[in-house]
Amino acid sequence: MTILYTPLSEHDIFPMEEEMSVVYHEHNNCPLMCRKSEDGKKQIMQVLSTDPSHYMDPDLQPGQWLDS
């Protein structure tokens, strides 16, 4: 595993896949930034909540796919 310390944005290092677009979604009263694939599935990129309990919820971790 390599840790990369840089002032660059993660999107500059790891460009977005073209078949996915960024959408903002609210799931169980938690605002999320997600990638939406062409088939309509959403993958969590970032939790945008001010509630600390949302960050501890294993179903709301970045990389998880949303059921709805």
N, C-alpha and C positions, 0 to 999 in steps of 0.2 A: 504494500500500500504506500502511495506517495502523497504527501501533503504539499500542496502548492500555495505559497503565500504570494499574493499579487494584488495590485490595486485594480486590476481589470475585472469587469463584470463576468459572472459565470457564463453569460450568453456570448461573450466575446471568445471565451475559451472553448465552450461546448455549444456550438450554434444549434438553434432549434431545428427539429426535423420539419421538412417542408409540408409533410402530409398532416401535421397537427397545427392547430391554432390556439392562441391563448384566450381563455374565457374566465370571467369572474362568476363564481357560483356560491350560493349559500346552502350549506348542508347541515341540518340540525342546528340552526341558528349560529352557524360558524361560517364567516366569510372566507372563501378560498380562492386562490389563483390556480387554475387548472389548465392542462393541455387537453384539447378536444380532438380526438382522432376522427378520421373520415367516417368511421362506422358509428360515431356518436358517443363513444365511451370517453369518460373524463378521468385524467390522472392528476392527482394533487401535485402541484409544484411548490406552493407556499401557503402557509396558514396566515391569514391576515387579521386574526382576532386579538382583542385586548383581554380576553378571559384566559388566565393561565391554565385552567383545566382543559381547554381545547388542545393545548400543546402536549398534554399528557395522554390524550386519547389515542390508543394504538390504531384506530380506524381512520384517523385524520393525519397520519404522518405523510410527508412528501414521498412520492413514489407509489402510494396506494392508489388503486383504481376504485372509483365510486360505483356503487351498485345502481344508483338512480341516474 
